[in-house]
Amino acid sequence: MAITLAYLNETLQKDYLPGFKAQLNEESSYFFKLMEKNADPAMGADSTFLVTFGRSGGIGNRAENGDLPTASAAGRKQISVVPKNFYARIGLSDRLIKSGKTGAAFVNALDLEMEEIFRDSKDSLNRQLFGDGTGVMTTVKTAVTGTAFVVNSTKFLAPNQLIDIVDATDGTTLLKENVLITNVNKETDTVTVDVSVTVDVGDMIVTNGAYNLEVTGLDAIMTPDNTIYGLDRSTNSWFNPGVLTCSSSILLDEDMMEKAVQRVDLESGKEPEIILAGYTAFRVLKNYLSQFQRYSTIDTRYDAGHRTMSYDGIPVERDKYQGENIMDFLNIQDTFSLLSIGELFDWMNGDGAVLSRVANKAMYEAALTSYAEVMCKQPGANVRIKGIVA
């Protein structure tokens, strides 16, 4: 059968996209899975929400013949939630498409192309959900001029990625744009690129073109006194999360864990729904509980058949996208929402076609789009333990 553009458009829309959405639900982090239950596809280009804080002042005991309490509503503030724009493009040559009628080469090539774009889109989304919105994936560890330099972590870096390097001095100057990573040495944390660069300690490595354009992830929400959703939390501390800090002298133990659980309860009236731990933090907790023979696993309420470590009946999930030395005690379904304009992911097909011809090229391309943002309406009902020392 000859491969036509109409057939390809239908295949991309009806076969590949539903499979990708199923993968997201099955293979993404538990932060995404739980937040996705509160997904709202009716977001506007710039949505505002009313959040409340404090207590009503119109409550109190009085003498039998005394005046009634003066009416006074709890505090209210508007926050502005603006969707972030995510794009992923694939390209198919006219020659490749026409080869589809002569054998399986085209089908294999298309399957591989779709597998790669969906894999990397899923990876980028999950990384962003745990990030701070800047898109910084790591920072430079040693100053150098050349095509190879050492970074603090290569966790989110891979060959063929396109990156920008941002000057740490002012946080705005692009030292180099559109740099191709040619090799990543995970053992030495050395990155090799296709051009010579001059980098200094602290310079930031970001996805090409995405600096300060990613979704408001957990690192942004769980860092106090910054500005999120247009609200300066340095002057609105009621919108801050709870933060506890470990160190070499203050280790993670039951007292620290209980403080986090109790803080969540004080602010929300509930125990945390889940604890999301980085790899190092997860090992520290597991080793701590094991020495008292109290380490156990439980069946989770949110994923049938899934078992994980627990603390006092609260599921503890390790996540590769979470900061290594961090645990977040979260009430996700009560305080977080994943907002989007339309479906979370969809093809750009406003003209009725998924594939479009590339000007002056014997090529067709398709673009996967997502216009979404994470909203946390009550950060104070969530607690972060940071600085967990192994």
Contacts in CASP RR format, 6 or more apart in sequence:
PFRMAT RR
TARGET T0000
AUTHOR 0000-0000-0000
METHOD contacts of the structure
MODEL  1
MAITLAYLNETLQKDYLPGFKAQLNEESSYFFKLMEKNADPAMGADSTFL
VTFGRSGGIGNRAENGDLPTASAAGRKQISVVPKNFYARIGLSDRLIKSG
KTGAAFVNALDLEMEEIFRDSKDSLNRQLFGDGTGVMTTVKTAVTGTAFV
VNSTKFLAPNQLIDIVDATDGTTLLKENVLITNVNKETDTVTVDVSVTVD
VGDMIVTNGAYNLEVTGLDAIMTPDNTIYGLDRSTNSWFNPGVLTCSSSI
LLDEDMMEKAVQRVDLESGKEPEIILAGYTAFRVLKNYLSQFQRYSTIDT
RYDAGHRTMSYDGIPVERDKYQGENIMDFLNIQDTFSLLSIGELFDWMNG
DGAVLSRVANKAMYEAALTSYAEVMCKQPGANVRIKGIVA
1 101 0 8 1.000
2 100 0 8 1.000
2 101 0 8 1.000
3 97 0 8 1.000
3 98 0 8 1.000
3 100 0 8 1.000
3 101 0 8 1.000
3 106 0 8 1.000
5 97 0 8 1.000
5 353 0 8 1.000
5 355 0 8 1.000
5 364 0 8 1.000
8 92 0 8 1.000
8 97 0 8 1.000
8 354 0 8 1.000
8 355 0 8 1.000
9 349 0 8 1.000
9 352 0 8 1.000
9 353 0 8 1.000
9 354 0 8 1.000
9 355 0 8 1.000
12 114 0 8 1.000
12 347 0 8 1.000
12 354 0 8 1.000
12 355 0 8 1.000
12 366 0 8 1.000
13 347 0 8 1.000
13 349 0 8 1.000
13 354 0 8 1.000
16 114 0 8 1.000
16 118 0 8 1.000
17 345 0 8 1.000
17 346 0 8 1.000
17 347 0 8 1.000
19 118 0 8 1.000
20 114 0 8 1.000
20 118 0 8 1.000
20 121 0 8 1.000
20 122 0 8 1.000
20 345 0 8 1.000
21 344 0 8 1.000
21 345 0 8 1.000
23 118 0 8 1.000
23 122 0 8 1.000
24 32 0 8 1.000
24 36 0 8 1.000
24 122 0 8 1.000
24 125 0 8 1.000
24 344 0 8 1.000
24 345 0 8 1.000
25 33 0 8 1.000
25 36 0 8 1.000
27 122 0 8 1.000
28 36 0 8 1.000
28 122 0 8 1.000
28 125 0 8 1.000
28 126 0 8 1.000
29 126 0 8 1.000
29 129 0 8 1.000
29 130 0 8 1.000
29 276 0 8 1.000
29 317 0 8 1.000
29 319 0 8 1.000
29 321 0 8 1.000
30 274 0 8 1.000
30 276 0 8 1.000
30 302 0 8 1.000
30 303 0 8 1.000
30 317 0 8 1.000
30 319 0 8 1.000
31 129 0 8 1.000
31 130 0 8 1.000
31 218 0 8 1.000
31 276 0 8 1.000
31 319 0 8 1.000
31 330 0 8 1.000
31 332 0 8 1.000
32 125 0 8 1.000
32 126 0 8 1.000
32 129 0 8 1.000
32 338 0 8 1.000
33 302 0 8 1.000
33 303 0 8 1.000
34 273 0 8 1.000
34 274 0 8 1.000
34 302 0 8 1.000
34 332 0 8 1.000
34 333 0 8 1.000
34 336 0 8 1.000
35 129 0 8 1.000
35 332 0 8 1.000
35 333 0 8 1.000
35 336 0 8 1.000
35 337 0 8 1.000
35 338 0 8 1.000
35 374 0 8 1.000
36 338 0 8 1.000
36 344 0 8 1.000
37 333 0 8 1.000
38 332 0 8 1.000
38 333 0 8 1.000
38 336 0 8 1.000
38 337 0 8 1.000
38 338 0 8 1.000
39 337 0 8 1.000
39 338 0 8 1.000
39 339 0 8 1.000
39 340 0 8 1.000
39 344 0 8 1.000
40 337 0 8 1.000
40 338 0 8 1.000
40 339 0 8 1.000
40 340 0 8 1.000
41 340 0 8 1.000
41 341 0 8 1.000
41 342 0 8 1.000
41 343 0 8 1.000
41 344 0 8 1.000
42 342 0 8 1.000
43 81 0 8 1.000
43 83 0 8 1.000
43 339 0 8 1.000
43 340 0 8 1.000
43 341 0 8 1.000
43 342 0 8 1.000
43 371 0 8 1.000
43 372 0 8 1.000
43 373 0 8 1.000
44 83 0 8 1.000
44 341 0 8 1.000
45 82 0 8 1.000
45 83 0 8 1.000
45 341 0 8 1.000
46 80 0 8 1.000
46 81 0 8 1.000
46 82 0 8 1.000
47 80 0 8 1.000
47 81 0 8 1.000
47 82 0 8 1.000
47 339 0 8 1.000
48 78 0 8 1.000
48 79 0 8 1.000
48 80 0 8 1.000
48 81 0 8 1.000
49 78 0 8 1.000
49 79 0 8 1.000
49 81 0 8 1.000
49 375 0 8 1.000
49 377 0 8 1.000
50 76 0 8 1.000
50 77 0 8 1.000
50 78 0 8 1.000
51 76 0 8 1.000
51 77 0 8 1.000
51 78 0 8 1.000
51 79 0 8 1.000
51 239 0 8 1.000
51 377 0 8 1.000
51 378 0 8 1.000
52 74 0 8 1.000
52 75 0 8 1.000
52 76 0 8 1.000
52 77 0 8 1.000
53 74 0 8 1.000
53 75 0 8 1.000
53 76 0 8 1.000
53 77 0 8 1.000
53 236 0 8 1.000
53 238 0 8 1.000
53 239 0 8 1.000
54 74 0 8 1.000
54 75 0 8 1.000
54 238 0 8 1.000
55 74 0 8 1.000
56 72 0 8 1.000
56 73 0 8 1.000
56 74 0 8 1.000
57 69 0 8 1.000
57 70 0 8 1.000
57 71 0 8 1.000
57 72 0 8 1.000
57 73 0 8 1.000
57 74 0 8 1.000
58 69 0 8 1.000
58 70 0 8 1.000
58 71 0 8 1.000
58 72 0 8 1.000
59 69 0 8 1.000
60 69 0 8 1.000
62 68 0 8 1.000
62 69 0 8 1.000
77 231 0 8 1.000
77 236 0 8 1.000
77 239 0 8 1.000
79 228 0 8 1.000
79 229 0 8 1.000
79 230 0 8 1.000
79 231 0 8 1.000
79 375 0 8 1.000
79 377 0 8 1.000
80 229 0 8 1.000
80 230 0 8 1.000
81 229 0 8 1.000
81 339 0 8 1.000
81 373 0 8 1.000
81 375 0 8 1.000
82 373 0 8 1.000
83 339 0 8 1.000
83 340 0 8 1.000
83 341 0 8 1.000
83 371 0 8 1.000
83 372 0 8 1.000
83 373 0 8 1.000
84 213 0 8 1.000
84 214 0 8 1.000
84 215 0 8 1.000
84 216 0 8 1.000
84 371 0 8 1.000
84 372 0 8 1.000
84 373 0 8 1.000
85 213 0 8 1.000
85 369 0 8 1.000
85 370 0 8 1.000
85 371 0 8 1.000
86 121 0 8 1.000
86 124 0 8 1.000
86 125 0 8 1.000
86 369 0 8 1.000
86 370 0 8 1.000
86 371 0 8 1.000
86 372 0 8 1.000
87 367 0 8 1.000
87 368 0 8 1.000
87 369 0 8 1.000
87 370 0 8 1.000
88 117 0 8 1.000
88 120 0 8 1.000
88 121 0 8 1.000
88 367 0 8 1.000
88 368 0 8 1.000
89 365 0 8 1.000
89 366 0 8 1.000
89 367 0 8 1.000
89 368 0 8 1.000
90 113 0 8 1.000
90 114 0 8 1.000
90 117 0 8 1.000
90 365 0 8 1.000
90 366 0 8 1.000
90 368 0 8 1.000
91 113 0 8 1.000
91 358 0 8 1.000
91 363 0 8 1.000
91 364 0 8 1.000
91 365 0 8 1.000
91 366 0 8 1.000
92 110 0 8 1.000
92 113 0 8 1.000
92 355 0 8 1.000
92 363 0 8 1.000
92 364 0 8 1.000
92 365 0 8 1.000
92 366 0 8 1.000
93 362 0 8 1.000
93 363 0 8 1.000
93 364 0 8 1.000
94 362 0 8 1.000
94 363 0 8 1.000
94 364 0 8 1.000
95 362 0 8 1.000
96 105 0 8 1.000
96 106 0 8 1.000
96 109 0 8 1.000
97 106 0 8 1.000
97 364 0 8 1.000
99 105 0 8 1.000
99 106 0 8 1.000
100 106 0 8 1.000
100 107 0 8 1.000
117 368 0 8 1.000
121 345 0 8 1.000
121 368 0 8 1.000
124 207 0 8 1.000
125 370 0 8 1.000
126 321 0 8 1.000
127 137 0 8 1.000
127 156 0 8 1.000
127 321 0 8 1.000
128 135 0 8 1.000
128 214 0 8 1.000
128 215 0 8 1.000
128 217 0 8 1.000
129 215 0 8 1.000
129 217 0 8 1.000
129 218 0 8 1.000
129 321 0 8 1.000
129 374 0 8 1.000
130 217 0 8 1.000
130 218 0 8 1.000
130 219 0 8 1.000
130 319 0 8 1.000
130 321 0 8 1.000
130 322 0 8 1.000
130 323 0 8 1.000
131 214 0 8 1.000
131 217 0 8 1.000
131 218 0 8 1.000
131 219 0 8 1.000
131 220 0 8 1.000
131 321 0 8 1.000
132 217 0 8 1.000
132 219 0 8 1.000
132 220 0 8 1.000
132 223 0 8 1.000
133 212 0 8 1.000
133 213 0 8 1.000
133 214 0 8 1.000
133 215 0 8 1.000
133 216 0 8 1.000
133 217 0 8 1.000
133 219 0 8 1.000
133 220 0 8 1.000
134 204 0 8 1.000
134 206 0 8 1.000
134 211 0 8 1.000
134 212 0 8 1.000
134 214 0 8 1.000
135 206 0 8 1.000
135 207 0 8 1.000
135 210 0 8 1.000
135 211 0 8 1.000
135 212 0 8 1.000
135 213 0 8 1.000
135 214 0 8 1.000
136 166 0 8 1.000
136 204 0 8 1.000
136 205 0 8 1.000
136 206 0 8 1.000
136 211 0 8 1.000
137 155 0 8 1.000
137 156 0 8 1.000
137 157 0 8 1.000
137 163 0 8 1.000
137 205 0 8 1.000
137 206 0 8 1.000
137 207 0 8 1.000
138 151 0 8 1.000
138 152 0 8 1.000
138 153 0 8 1.000
138 154 0 8 1.000
138 155 0 8 1.000
138 156 0 8 1.000
138 157 0 8 1.000
138 204 0 8 1.000
138 205 0 8 1.000
139 151 0 8 1.000
139 152 0 8 1.000
139 168 0 8 1.000
139 201 0 8 1.000
139 202 0 8 1.000
139 203 0 8 1.000
139 204 0 8 1.000
139 205 0 8 1.000
140 149 0 8 1.000
140 150 0 8 1.000
140 151 0 8 1.000
140 152 0 8 1.000
140 165 0 8 1.000
140 168 0 8 1.000
140 199 0 8 1.000
140 200 0 8 1.000
140 201 0 8 1.000
140 202 0 8 1.000
140 203 0 8 1.000
140 204 0 8 1.000
140 205 0 8 1.000
141 149 0 8 1.000
141 150 0 8 1.000
141 151 0 8 1.000
141 152 0 8 1.000
141 189 0 8 1.000
141 201 0 8 1.000
141 202 0 8 1.000
142 149 0 8 1.000
142 150 0 8 1.000
142 201 0 8 1.000
143 199 0 8 1.000
143 200 0 8 1.000
143 201 0 8 1.000
144 150 0 8 1.000
144 198 0 8 1.000
144 199 0 8 1.000
145 196 0 8 1.000
145 197 0 8 1.000
145 198 0 8 1.000
145 199 0 8 1.000
146 196 0 8 1.000
146 197 0 8 1.000
146 198 0 8 1.000
147 192 0 8 1.000
147 193 0 8 1.000
147 194 0 8 1.000
147 195 0 8 1.000
147 196 0 8 1.000
147 197 0 8 1.000
148 190 0 8 1.000
148 191 0 8 1.000
148 192 0 8 1.000
148 193 0 8 1.000
149 190 0 8 1.000
149 191 0 8 1.000
149 197 0 8 1.000
149 199 0 8 1.000
150 188 0 8 1.000
150 189 0 8 1.000
150 190 0 8 1.000
150 191 0 8 1.000
151 157 0 8 1.000
151 189 0 8 1.000
151 190 0 8 1.000
151 191 0 8 1.000
151 205 0 8 1.000
152 189 0 8 1.000
153 189 0 8 1.000
154 184 0 8 1.000
154 185 0 8 1.000
154 186 0 8 1.000
154 189 0 8 1.000
154 191 0 8 1.000
155 320 0 8 1.000
157 163 0 8 1.000
157 181 0 8 1.000
157 184 0 8 1.000
157 191 0 8 1.000
157 205 0 8 1.000
158 181 0 8 1.000
158 184 0 8 1.000
159 181 0 8 1.000
159 182 0 8 1.000
159 183 0 8 1.000
159 184 0 8 1.000
160 180 0 8 1.000
160 181 0 8 1.000
161 180 0 8 1.000
161 181 0 8 1.000
161 207 0 8 1.000
162 178 0 8 1.000
162 179 0 8 1.000
162 180 0 8 1.000
162 181 0 8 1.000
162 207 0 8 1.000
162 208 0 8 1.000
163 179 0 8 1.000
163 181 0 8 1.000
163 193 0 8 1.000
163 205 0 8 1.000
163 206 0 8 1.000
163 207 0 8 1.000
163 208 0 8 1.000
164 174 0 8 1.000
164 176 0 8 1.000
164 177 0 8 1.000
164 178 0 8 1.000
164 179 0 8 1.000
164 205 0 8 1.000
164 206 0 8 1.000
164 207 0 8 1.000
164 208 0 8 1.000
164 209 0 8 1.000
164 211 0 8 1.000
165 174 0 8 1.000
165 175 0 8 1.000
165 176 0 8 1.000
165 179 0 8 1.000
165 197 0 8 1.000
165 199 0 8 1.000
165 203 0 8 1.000
165 204 0 8 1.000
165 205 0 8 1.000
165 206 0 8 1.000
166 172 0 8 1.000
166 173 0 8 1.000
166 174 0 8 1.000
166 175 0 8 1.000
166 203 0 8 1.000
166 204 0 8 1.000
166 205 0 8 1.000
166 206 0 8 1.000
166 211 0 8 1.000
167 173 0 8 1.000
167 174 0 8 1.000
167 175 0 8 1.000
167 200 0 8 1.000
167 203 0 8 1.000
168 200 0 8 1.000
168 201 0 8 1.000
168 202 0 8 1.000
168 203 0 8 1.000
168 204 0 8 1.000
169 200 0 8 1.000
171 204 0 8 1.000
174 211 0 8 1.000
175 197 0 8 1.000
175 198 0 8 1.000
175 199 0 8 1.000
175 203 0 8 1.000
176 195 0 8 1.000
176 197 0 8 1.000
177 208 0 8 1.000
177 209 0 8 1.000
178 208 0 8 1.000
179 193 0 8 1.000
179 194 0 8 1.000
179 195 0 8 1.000
179 197 0 8 1.000
179 208 0 8 1.000
180 193 0 8 1.000
180 194 0 8 1.000
180 195 0 8 1.000
181 191 0 8 1.000
181 192 0 8 1.000
181 193 0 8 1.000
181 194 0 8 1.000
182 192 0 8 1.000
182 193 0 8 1.000
182 194 0 8 1.000
183 191 0 8 1.000
183 192 0 8 1.000
184 190 0 8 1.000
184 191 0 8 1.000
184 192 0 8 1.000
185 191 0 8 1.000
185 192 0 8 1.000
191 205 0 8 1.000
204 211 0 8 1.000
215 372 0 8 1.000
215 373 0 8 1.000
215 374 0 8 1.000
216 228 0 8 1.000
216 229 0 8 1.000
216 373 0 8 1.000
216 374 0 8 1.000
216 375 0 8 1.000
216 376 0 8 1.000
217 374 0 8 1.000
218 276 0 8 1.000
218 322 0 8 1.000
218 328 0 8 1.000
219 323 0 8 1.000
220 226 0 8 1.000
220 228 0 8 1.000
221 228 0 8 1.000
221 241 0 8 1.000
221 374 0 8 1.000
221 376 0 8 1.000
221 379 0 8 1.000
221 382 0 8 1.000
222 241 0 8 1.000
222 242 0 8 1.000
222 243 0 8 1.000
222 328 0 8 1.000
222 379 0 8 1.000
222 382 0 8 1.000
222 384 0 8 1.000
223 241 0 8 1.000
224 233 0 8 1.000
224 237 0 8 1.000
224 240 0 8 1.000
224 241 0 8 1.000
224 242 0 8 1.000
224 243 0 8 1.000
225 233 0 8 1.000
225 234 0 8 1.000
225 237 0 8 1.000
225 240 0 8 1.000
226 233 0 8 1.000
226 234 0 8 1.000
227 233 0 8 1.000
227 234 0 8 1.000
229 375 0 8 1.000
231 239 0 8 1.000
233 239 0 8 1.000
233 240 0 8 1.000
238 380 0 8 1.000
239 379 0 8 1.000
239 380 0 8 1.000
240 379 0 8 1.000
240 380 0 8 1.000
241 379 0 8 1.000
241 380 0 8 1.000
241 382 0 8 1.000
241 383 0 8 1.000
241 384 0 8 1.000
242 263 0 8 1.000
242 379 0 8 1.000
242 380 0 8 1.000
242 382 0 8 1.000
242 383 0 8 1.000
242 384 0 8 1.000
243 383 0 8 1.000
243 384 0 8 1.000
243 386 0 8 1.000
244 256 0 8 1.000
244 259 0 8 1.000
244 260 0 8 1.000
244 263 0 8 1.000
244 383 0 8 1.000
244 384 0 8 1.000
244 385 0 8 1.000
244 386 0 8 1.000
245 385 0 8 1.000
245 386 0 8 1.000
245 387 0 8 1.000
246 252 0 8 1.000
246 256 0 8 1.000
246 325 0 8 1.000
246 385 0 8 1.000
246 386 0 8 1.000
246 387 0 8 1.000
246 388 0 8 1.000
246 389 0 8 1.000
247 387 0 8 1.000
247 389 0 8 1.000
248 389 0 8 1.000
250 256 0 8 1.000
251 389 0 8 1.000
252 281 0 8 1.000
252 284 0 8 1.000
252 285 0 8 1.000
252 288 0 8 1.000
252 327 0 8 1.000
252 385 0 8 1.000
252 388 0 8 1.000
252 389 0 8 1.000
253 288 0 8 1.000
254 288 0 8 1.000
256 385 0 8 1.000
257 285 0 8 1.000
257 311 0 8 1.000
257 312 0 8 1.000
257 385 0 8 1.000
260 272 0 8 1.000
260 327 0 8 1.000
260 329 0 8 1.000
260 383 0 8 1.000
260 385 0 8 1.000
261 271 0 8 1.000
261 272 0 8 1.000
261 312 0 8 1.000
261 314 0 8 1.000
261 329 0 8 1.000
263 329 0 8 1.000
263 383 0 8 1.000
264 270 0 8 1.000
264 271 0 8 1.000
264 272 0 8 1.000
264 329 0 8 1.000
264 331 0 8 1.000
264 381 0 8 1.000
264 382 0 8 1.000
264 383 0 8 1.000
265 271 0 8 1.000
267 378 0 8 1.000
267 380 0 8 1.000
267 381 0 8 1.000
268 331 0 8 1.000
268 334 0 8 1.000
268 335 0 8 1.000
268 378 0 8 1.000
268 381 0 8 1.000
270 331 0 8 1.000
270 334 0 8 1.000
271 314 0 8 1.000
272 314 0 8 1.000
272 329 0 8 1.000
272 330 0 8 1.000
272 331 0 8 1.000
272 382 0 8 1.000
272 383 0 8 1.000
273 302 0 8 1.000
273 314 0 8 1.000
273 330 0 8 1.000
273 331 0 8 1.000
273 332 0 8 1.000
273 333 0 8 1.000
273 334 0 8 1.000
274 302 0 8 1.000
274 314 0 8 1.000
274 315 0 8 1.000
274 316 0 8 1.000
274 317 0 8 1.000
274 330 0 8 1.000
274 332 0 8 1.000
275 311 0 8 1.000
275 314 0 8 1.000
275 315 0 8 1.000
275 316 0 8 1.000
275 317 0 8 1.000
275 327 0 8 1.000
275 328 0 8 1.000
275 329 0 8 1.000
275 330 0 8 1.000
276 317 0 8 1.000
276 319 0 8 1.000
276 322 0 8 1.000
276 327 0 8 1.000
276 328 0 8 1.000
276 330 0 8 1.000
277 285 0 8 1.000
277 316 0 8 1.000
277 317 0 8 1.000
277 318 0 8 1.000
277 319 0 8 1.000
277 322 0 8 1.000
277 326 0 8 1.000
277 327 0 8 1.000
277 328 0 8 1.000
278 318 0 8 1.000
278 319 0 8 1.000
278 320 0 8 1.000
278 322 0 8 1.000
278 323 0 8 1.000
278 324 0 8 1.000
278 325 0 8 1.000
278 326 0 8 1.000
278 327 0 8 1.000
279 318 0 8 1.000
279 320 0 8 1.000
279 322 0 8 1.000
279 324 0 8 1.000
280 324 0 8 1.000
280 325 0 8 1.000
280 388 0 8 1.000
280 390 0 8 1.000
281 322 0 8 1.000
281 323 0 8 1.000
281 324 0 8 1.000
281 325 0 8 1.000
281 326 0 8 1.000
281 327 0 8 1.000
281 385 0 8 1.000
281 388 0 8 1.000
282 309 0 8 1.000
282 316 0 8 1.000
282 318 0 8 1.000
283 390 0 8 1.000
284 388 0 8 1.000
284 389 0 8 1.000
284 390 0 8 1.000
285 309 0 8 1.000
285 311 0 8 1.000
285 316 0 8 1.000
285 327 0 8 1.000
286 295 0 8 1.000
286 309 0 8 1.000
289 295 0 8 1.000
289 309 0 8 1.000
289 311 0 8 1.000
295 309 0 8 1.000
296 309 0 8 1.000
296 310 0 8 1.000
297 307 0 8 1.000
297 308 0 8 1.000
297 309 0 8 1.000
297 310 0 8 1.000
298 307 0 8 1.000
298 308 0 8 1.000
298 310 0 8 1.000
298 313 0 8 1.000
298 315 0 8 1.000
299 305 0 8 1.000
299 306 0 8 1.000
299 307 0 8 1.000
300 306 0 8 1.000
300 307 0 8 1.000
300 308 0 8 1.000
300 315 0 8 1.000
301 315 0 8 1.000
302 315 0 8 1.000
308 315 0 8 1.000
308 316 0 8 1.000
308 317 0 8 1.000
309 315 0 8 1.000
309 316 0 8 1.000
310 316 0 8 1.000
314 329 0 8 1.000
316 327 0 8 1.000
322 328 0 8 1.000
325 386 0 8 1.000
325 387 0 8 1.000
325 388 0 8 1.000
325 389 0 8 1.000
325 390 0 8 1.000
326 384 0 8 1.000
326 385 0 8 1.000
326 386 0 8 1.000
326 387 0 8 1.000
326 388 0 8 1.000
327 384 0 8 1.000
327 385 0 8 1.000
327 388 0 8 1.000
328 382 0 8 1.000
328 383 0 8 1.000
328 384 0 8 1.000
328 385 0 8 1.000
329 382 0 8 1.000
329 383 0 8 1.000
329 384 0 8 1.000
329 385 0 8 1.000
330 336 0 8 1.000
330 382 0 8 1.000
331 381 0 8 1.000
331 382 0 8 1.000
334 378 0 8 1.000
334 381 0 8 1.000
335 376 0 8 1.000
335 377 0 8 1.000
335 378 0 8 1.000
335 379 0 8 1.000
335 381 0 8 1.000
335 382 0 8 1.000
336 374 0 8 1.000
336 375 0 8 1.000
336 376 0 8 1.000
337 374 0 8 1.000
337 375 0 8 1.000
337 376 0 8 1.000
337 377 0 8 1.000
338 344 0 8 1.000
338 372 0 8 1.000
338 374 0 8 1.000
338 375 0 8 1.000
339 372 0 8 1.000
339 373 0 8 1.000
339 374 0 8 1.000
339 375 0 8 1.000
340 370 0 8 1.000
340 371 0 8 1.000
340 372 0 8 1.000
340 373 0 8 1.000
341 371 0 8 1.000
341 372 0 8 1.000
342 371 0 8 1.000
344 370 0 8 1.000
344 372 0 8 1.000
345 368 0 8 1.000
345 369 0 8 1.000
345 370 0 8 1.000
346 368 0 8 1.000
346 369 0 8 1.000
346 370 0 8 1.000
347 354 0 8 1.000
347 366 0 8 1.000
347 367 0 8 1.000
347 368 0 8 1.000
347 369 0 8 1.000
348 354 0 8 1.000
348 366 0 8 1.000
348 367 0 8 1.000
348 368 0 8 1.000
348 369 0 8 1.000
354 366 0 8 1.000
355 364 0 8 1.000
355 365 0 8 1.000
355 366 0 8 1.000
356 364 0 8 1.000
356 365 0 8 1.000
356 366 0 8 1.000
357 363 0 8 1.000
357 364 0 8 1.000
358 364 0 8 1.000
358 365 0 8 1.000
376 382 0 8 1.000
END
